[in-house]
C-alpha cells in the first residue's frame, strides 16, 4: 500500500510541476495581467499566489511520496 501511495503522490507532484508553470506563462501574457503603466494587476497577483500554493503542495506531495516509498 505504501508503494501505491508513494507513486500516486509522485504522479501528483509531477503533474502540478508540469502544468502550473505553463499556466502562469499564459496568465502573464494575458492583457488583464498588466495595467497601462506596466504594473501587475490583481488578476496576475491572485493567479501567482494560487500557482505558488499549487507548486508548494506539489513539493509536499513529492516529499511525502518519497517518504512513502522509503517507508514501504
C-alpha positions in Angstrom: 0.0 0.0 0.0 2.9 2.4 0.7 4.2 1.9 -2.8 0.9 2.8 -4.4 0.6 5.8 -2.1 4.1 6.9 -3.0 3.6 6.5 -6.7 0.3 8.4 -6.6 1.9 11.3 -4.6 4.8 11.5 -7.0 2.5 11.5 -10.0 0.5 14.3 -8.4 3.7 16.3 -7.8 4.9 15.7 -11.4 1.5 16.8 -12.9 1.5 20.0 -10.8 5.1 20.8 -11.6 4.4 20.5 -15.3 1.0 22.1 -15.6 1.1 25.2 -13.3 4.3 26.9 -14.6 2.9 26.7 -18.2 -0.4 28.1 -16.9 1.5 31.0 -15.3 3.2 31.8 -18.6 -0.3 32.1 -20.2 -1.6 34.2 -17.4 1.4 36.6 -17.5 0.8 37.2 -21.3 -2.9 37.9 -20.8 -3.8 41.6 -21.3 -5.5 41.6 -17.9 -2.2 40.9 -16.1 -0.7 44.3 -16.5 -2.1 47.8 -16.1 -1.5 50.5 -18.7 1.6 51.6 -16.7 3.0 48.1 -16.7 2.3 47.2 -13.1 0.9 43.9 -12.1 -2.9 43.8 -11.6 -4.9 41.9 -9.0 -5.6 39.3 -11.8 -1.8 38.5 -12.1 -1.2 38.6 -8.3 -4.1 36.3 -7.4 -3.1 33.8 -10.0 0.6 34.0 -9.0 -0.4 33.2 -5.4 -2.7 30.3 -6.4 0.0 28.9 -8.6 2.6 29.3 -5.8 0.4 27.4 -3.4 -0.2 24.6 -6.0 3.6 24.3 -6.5 4.2 24.2 -2.7 1.6 21.4 -2.5 3.5 19.6 -5.3 6.7 19.9 -3.3 4.9 18.5 -0.2 3.4 15.7 -2.3 6.9 14.8 -3.7 8.4 14.7 -0.3 5.6 12.6 1.1 5.7 10.3 -2.0 9.5 9.7 -1.5 8.9 9.1 2.2 6.1 6.6 1.5 8.3 4.7 -0.9 11.2 4.6 1.5 8.9 3.6 4.4 7.2 0.9 2.3 
